[in-house]
Amino acid sequence: MMRTRPLKVALLGCGVVGSEVARIMTTHADDLTARIGAPVELAGVAVRRPSKVREGIDPALITTDATALVKRGDIDVVIEVIGGIEPARTLITTAFEHGASVVSANKALLAQDGAALHAAAEEHGRDLYYEAAVAGAIPLIRPLRESLAGDKVDRVLGIVNGTTNFILDKMDSTGAGYQEALDEATALGYAEADPTADVEGFDAAAKAAILAGIAFHTRVRLDDVHREGMTEVTAADFASAKEMGCTIKLLAICERAADGGSVTARVHPAMIPLSHPLASVRGAYNAVFVESEAAGRLMFYGPGAGGSPTASAVLGDLVAVCRNRLNGATGPGESAYAALTVSPMGDVVTRYHISLDVADKPGVLAQVATVFAEHGVSIDTVRQQGKDGGASRSSEFESGGEASLVVVTHRASDAALTGTVEALRSLDTVRGVASIMRVEGE
């Protein structure tokens, strides 16, 4: 039976995402009513600049007092799309205290204080949903939290930032340098004026923390995620990757240790084989590859940002939360029962691609190989190349100039690789370590 009294929704933020949420709520009102079982009513919109014209939104709904809006007592659901830590955190907890459930797209806040927010929601018997916080329109949080709840997830490997994927894709497909590709991303609106959060991996790290927490039923905070940016990736790195049949992506990687007792979460550029499904993700798209014990390998792909895609995820959560509200129930909350240890980056085991600038003279290769052996890092392949670009796979250099030496290892711990690189830098014959990149997805 259809309920006639509307469910009231407060919207915090009316920027690119918030305005699209308000538009869809208005234009698709009848469909939302049919799906939920009751009408939904936009009861107020909190903004910082009330004088700005917002098409399709009744000016009477606009307020600058977000706190008063969430404290009204008649609000059923608060949608938070303002971002940042404060005042979002206080507004969300205040909403719970005054009887509202919350839908959020705030990845930074959830990565930092997700446990406290879940606890507040549980204390007051309310929902906290946040599908839009990771990978935009791609259904990912709910499949991990619900569809795979009976399975054991071993690994989550993903491209979760469209800006960085656009830049790396341009570097790969056109041979452009990093700055040139960034400039194009900025001109097309894919990159912000200050792209630091994207290119230095902060955005992806927040998403990795959320994904790891859900996938492994363990609390993982932003501080637990190892993070490296992609600003040092060069055209030479892509050339080396192509020689290996690989490309380069900025990846968020969350994985369970082989013994099952710990997990790791990390974000960094990595080479992946062209045969891996993530290698074909182009432009500003996102994709997440999930490996689980029973379901096997699953891939989720689609637009990871933008007003409409993110609003789609927000509205999906709104429908779910409203249905719960009508049924007097709540959906799945935080499931951190496993409480696995979050291991440091040094425990991560993978393969590595190391490019060295070395003196082109007899004995160099033997010295380098000895350092790898002393640190327990096994060498898979070695490629020698003179500064004139001529490649050689001979056992030793033949001239007395400068050259590069590219070493690809077998699997080793990150700690062992770090020790190896430190020792290599101390060799007189090693002029510099030009590049270190992990090799994933094999």
C-alpha positions in Angstrom: 0.0 0.0 0.0 1.4 3.4 -1.0 2.1 5.8 1.9 0.8 9.3 1.1 2.9 11.2 3.6 6.2 12.1 1.9 9.6 11.2 3.2 11.5 14.4 3.7 15.0 14.8 2.4 17.6 17.5 3.4 20.4 18.2 0.9 23.7 19.5 2.2 25.6 21.0 -0.8 24.3 22.0 -4.2 27.3 22.0 -6.4 27.9 19.8 -9.4 26.6 16.7 -7.7 24.1 18.2 -5.3 22.3 20.2 -8.1 22.0 17.0 -10.2 20.6 15.1 -7.2 18.0 17.8 -6.8 17.2 17.8 -10.5 16.7 14.0 -10.6 14.5 14.1 -7.4 12.3 16.6 -9.2 12.1 15.3 -12.7 11.9 11.6 -11.6 9.6 12.2 -8.7 6.9 9.8 -9.8 9.4 7.0 -10.6 11.0 7.4 -7.2 7.7 7.3 -5.5 6.8 4.0 -7.3 10.2 2.5 -6.4 10.2 3.5 -2.8 6.5 3.1 -1.9 6.1 6.7 -0.8 6.7 10.1 -2.2 10.0 11.9 -1.4 10.1 15.6 -0.8 13.1 17.9 -0.9 12.6 19.7 2.4 15.7 22.0 2.4 19.0 22.7 0.7 22.0 24.0 2.6 24.5 26.1 0.7 27.3 28.5 1.3 26.2 31.1 -1.4 22.5 31.6 -1.2 22.5 34.3 -3.9 23.6 31.9 -6.7 20.8 31.0 -9.1 19.9 27.3 -8.9 17.6 26.3 -11.7 14.7 24.0 -10.8 15.1 24.5 -7.0 12.6 26.6 -5.1 14.5 29.5 -3.5 12.4 29.0 -0.4 14.2 25.7 0.2 17.7 27.4 0.2 19.3 28.0 3.6 22.8 28.7 4.9 22.1 27.2 8.3 22.9 23.5 7.7 22.8 22.7 11.4 19.3 24.0 11.8 18.2 22.0 8.8 19.5 18.7 10.1 18.1 19.4 13.5 14.5 20.0 12.3 13.3 16.6 13.6 11.0 15.9 10.6 13.9 15.1 8.2 14.0 11.4 7.2 17.1 11.4 5.2 20.1 13.8 4.9 22.2 13.7 1.7 25.6 15.0 2.3 27.6 16.1 -0.7 29.6 19.0 0.7 32.8 17.0 1.1 35.7 17.6 3.5 36.0 16.7 7.2 34.2 19.5 8.9 31.5 20.6 9.1 30.4 17.4 7.3 31.3 15.1 10.3 29.4 17.2 12.8 26.4 17.6 10.5 26.2 13.8 9.9 26.3 12.9 13.6 23.8 15.7 14.4 21.5 14.2 11.7 21.7 10.8 13.4 21.0 12.4 16.8 17.8 14.0 15.4 16.4 10.9 13.8 17.6 11.1 10.2 19.5 8.5 8.1 22.4 9.7 6.0 23.5 9.2 2.4 27.0 10.5 1.8 29.5 10.8 -1.1 32.3 12.0 1.3 35.3 9.6 0.7 37.8 11.6 2.8 35.5 11.7 5.9 34.6 8.0 5.6 38.2 6.9 5.1 39.2 8.9 8.2 36.3 8.5 10.6 34.1 5.8 9.1 34.2 3.7 12.3 32.9 6.6 14.4 30.2 7.5 11.9 29.0 3.9 11.7 28.9 3.7 15.5 26.8 6.8 15.7 24.4 5.5 13.1 24.1 2.2 15.0 23.6 4.0 18.3 20.6 5.9 16.9 19.2 3.1 14.7 19.8 4.9 11.5 21.4 4.1 8.1 24.7 5.3 6.7 25.0 4.6 3.0 27.9 5.8 0.7 27.9 4.1 -2.7 28.9 7.4 -4.3 32.1 7.7 -2.2 34.0 5.3 -4.4 33.9 5.0 -8.2 31.0 7.3 -9.0 28.1 5.5 -10.7 29.7 2.0 -10.6 27.8 -0.3 -8.2 30.7 -1.4 -6.0 30.1 -0.8 -2.3 26.8 -2.7 -2.2 28.1 -5.7 -4.1 31.1 -5.9 -1.7 28.9 -5.3 1.4 26.0 -7.5 0.4 26.3 -9.6 -2.7 29.8 -11.0 -1.7 29.0 -11.0 2.1 29.0 -14.8 2.0 32.3 -15.1 0.1 35.9 -14.5 1.0 37.4 -11.6 -0.9 41.2 -12.0 -1.3 42.1 -9.0 -3.5 40.6 -5.7 -4.8 42.6 -4.1 -7.6 41.3 -1.0 -9.1 41.6 2.2 -11.1 39.5 4.6 -8.9 40.5 8.0 -10.1 39.5 9.2 -13.6 41.9 12.1 -13.7 45.0 10.0 -13.3 43.7 7.4 -15.7 43.1 10.0 -18.4 46.6 11.4 -17.9 48.3 8.0 -18.0 46.2 6.8 -20.9 47.3 9.9 -22.9 50.9 9.3 -22.1 50.6 5.7 -23.2 48.6 6.3 -26.4 50.3 9.5 -27.7 53.8 9.5 -26.1 53.1 12.7 -24.3 55.0 13.7 -21.2 53.3 14.0 -17.8 52.9 17.8 -17.9 51.5 17.8 -21.4 48.9 15.2 -20.6 48.0 17.0 -17.4 47.5 20.3 -19.3 45.1 18.5 -21.7 43.2 16.9 -18.7 42.9 20.4 -17.2 41.7 22.0 -20.4 39.0 19.3 -20.8 37.8 19.7 -17.2 39.1 16.3 -16.0 41.7 17.8 -13.7 41.2 20.5 -11.1 43.2 23.7 -11.1 45.1 22.2 -8.2 45.3 18.5 -9.2 47.3 17.4 -6.1 44.6 15.2 -4.5 44.4 13.2 -7.7 47.9 13.0 -9.1 49.5 12.4 -5.7 47.1 9.6 -4.9 45.2 11.1 -1.9 41.8 10.6 -3.6 42.6 7.0 -4.5 44.0 6.3 -1.0 40.8 7.4 0.7 38.8 5.1 -1.6 41.3 2.2 -1.0 40.7 2.6 2.7 36.9 2.3 2.3 37.2 -0.7 -0.1 39.6 -2.6 2.1 37.5 -2.1 5.2 34.4 -3.5 3.4 36.1 -6.3 1.5 38.0 -7.7 4.5 35.6 -6.8 7.3 38.4 -4.9 9.0 38.8 -1.3 10.0 41.2 0.4 7.6 41.9 4.1 8.0 43.4 6.5 5.5 46.6 6.4 7.5 46.9 2.7 7.0 47.1 3.1 3.2 50.5 3.4 1.6 50.4 6.2 -1.0 52.6 7.2 -3.9 51.7 9.7 -6.6 52.3 9.4 -10.4 54.0 12.7 -11.1 57.4 11.0 -11.7 56.1 8.6 -14.3 57.9 9.3 -17.6 57.7 8.4 -21.3 60.7 6.2 -20.7 58.7 4.2 -18.1 56.0 3.7 -20.7 58.6 2.6 -23.3 59.9 0.0 -20.8 56.4 -1.1 -20.0 55.7 -1.7 -23.7 58.8 -3.8 -24.1 57.4 -6.0 -21.3 53.9 -6.2 -22.9 52.5 -3.9 -20.2 51.0 -0.5 -19.6 51.1 1.8 -16.5 48.1 2.6 -14.3 47.7 4.3 -10.9 46.2 1.4 -8.9 44.5 1.0 -5.6 45.4 -2.4 -4.3 43.8 -4.0 -1.2 44.8 -7.6 -0.5 44.7 -10.3 2.1 48.0 -11.9 3.1 48.6 -15.5 2.0 48.2 -16.7 5.6 44.9 -14.8 5.9 45.9 -13.1 9.1 46.5 -9.6 7.8 45.7 -7.2 5.0 47.5 -4.4 3.1 46.2 -1.4 1.3 48.2 0.7 -1.1 48.1 3.2 -4.0 50.9 3.7 -6.5 51.7 3.6 -10.2 52.2 0.0 -11.5 52.9 -1.9 -14.7 50.2 -4.3 -15.6 50.1 -6.8 -18.5 48.1 -5.7 -21.6 46.2 -9.0 -21.2 44.8 -7.8 -17.8 41.2 -6.4 -18.0 42.3 -3.2 -16.3 44.9 -2.4 -19.0 42.1 -1.6 -21.5 40.4 0.9 -19.2 40.8 4.2 -21.2 40.2 7.9 -20.6 38.6 9.0 -17.4 36.8 5.7 -16.7 37.2 3.7 -13.5 37.3 -0.1 -13.1 37.7 -2.3 -10.1 38.8 -6.0 -10.3 37.7 -8.2 -7.4 39.1 -11.6 -6.7 37.2 -13.9 -4.3 37.4 -17.5 -3.2 34.0 -18.7 -4.5 32.9 -16.1 -7.1 36.3 -15.9 -8.7 37.2 -12.8 -10.7 34.8 -10.0 -11.1 35.2 -6.6 -12.8 33.1 -3.4 -12.2 33.5 -0.7 -14.9 32.1 2.7 -15.6 32.3 6.4 -15.2 33.9 7.2 -11.9 33.1 10.9 -11.4 30.9 13.7 -12.6 27.6 15.2 -11.6 25.3 12.7 -13.2 27.2 9.4 -12.5 27.7 10.4 -8.9 24.1 11.6 -8.5 23.0 8.2 -9.8 24.8 6.4 -7.0 23.4 8.9 -4.4 19.9 8.4 -5.6 20.3 4.6 -5.5 21.3 4.9 -1.9 18.4 7.3 -1.3 15.9 4.7 -2.6 17.4 1.9 -0.4 17.5 4.1 2.7 13.9 5.3 2.2 12.7 1.7 1.7 14.4 0.7 5.0 12.7 3.7 6.7 9.3 2.6 5.5 9.9 -0.9 6.8 11.2 0.2 10.1 14.6 -1.4 9.4 18.2 -0.5 8.7 20.6 -1.9 6.1 24.0 -3.5 6.8 26.2 -1.3 8.9 29.9 -1.6 9.5 31.1 -5.3 9.5 34.5 -5.2 11.1 34.2 -8.5 12.8 37.4 -10.0 11.3 39.6 -7.3 12.8 42.6 -8.4 10.8 46.0 -6.7 11.2 46.8 -4.0 8.7 50.4 -4.7 7.7 53.0 -2.1 6.6 54.1 -1.6 3.1 57.3 -3.5 3.8 55.3 -6.8 4.0 53.9 -6.4 0.5 55.2 -9.0 -1.9 55.2 -8.3 -5.7 57.5 -8.0 -8.7 59.6 -4.9 -9.5 60.9 -3.0 -12.5 64.1 -1.0 -11.7 65.9 1.3 -14.1 69.5 2.2 -13.2 71.9 4.8 -14.7 75.2 3.1 -14.5 78.8 3.4 -15.7 79.2 1.5 -19.0 82.2 -0.6 -18.0 83.2 -4.2 -17.1 82.0 -5.4 -13.7 78.9 -3.3 -13.3 76.4 -6.1 -14.0 78.2 -8.4 -11.6 78.1 -5.8 -8.9 74.5 -5.1 -9.3 73.5 -8.8 -9.4 75.5 -9.3 -6.2 73.5 -6.6 -4.4 70.2 -8.1 -5.4 71.4 -11.6 -4.2 72.6 -10.3 -0.9 69.2 -8.9 -0.2 67.3 -12.0 -1.2 65.8 -10.4 -4.3 65.8 -12.8 -7.3 66.4 -11.3 -10.8 64.1 -12.4 -13.6 65.4 -10.4 -16.5 68.1 -7.8 -17.2 68.2 -5.4 -20.1 71.2 -3.2 -20.8 71.0 -0.1 -23.0 73.6 2.4 -24.0 72.8 6.2 -23.9 72.6 6.1 -27.7 69.5 4.0 -27.3 71.1 0.8 -28.5 69.8 -2.2 -26.5 72.0 -5.1 -25.6 71.4 -8.4 -23.7 75.0 -9.4 -23.5 76.5 -10.5 -20.3 78.5 -7.3 -19.8 78.9 -3.7 -21.0 81.6 -3.2 -23.6 82.3 0.6 -23.7 83.4 3.1 -21.1 80.6 5.6 -21.3 77.1 5.8 -19.6 74.3 3.3 -19.9 71.1 2.2 -18.4 70.4 -1.1 -16.8 66.8 -2.4 -16.4 66.2 -5.2 -14.0 62.9 -7.0 -13.5 62.7 -9.1 -10.4 60.8 -12.2 -9.3 58.4 -11.6 -6.4 60.0 -10.1 -3.3 58.9 -8.1 -0.3 58.9 -4.4 -0.5 61.2 -4.2 2.5 63.8 -6.4 0.7 63.5 -4.2 -2.5 64.0 -1.0 -0.5 67.1 -2.4 1.1 68.4 -3.5 -2.3 67.9 0.0 -3.8 69.6 1.7 -0.9 72.6 -0.6 -1.4 72.6 0.0 -5.2 72.7 3.8 -4.6 75.9 3.3 -2.6 77.8 1.7 -5.5 80.3 3.9 -7.3 79.2 2.4 -10.6 75.6 3.3 -10.1 75.0 7.0 -11.1 71.4 7.0 -10.1 68.2 5.0 -9.7 66.0 6.4 -12.5 62.8 4.5 -11.8 61.3 2.0 -9.6 57.9 0.5 -10.5 55.9 -2.4 -9.2 54.6 -5.0 -11.6 51.0 -6.1 -10.7 48.2 -8.1 -12.1 50.0 -11.2 -13.3 
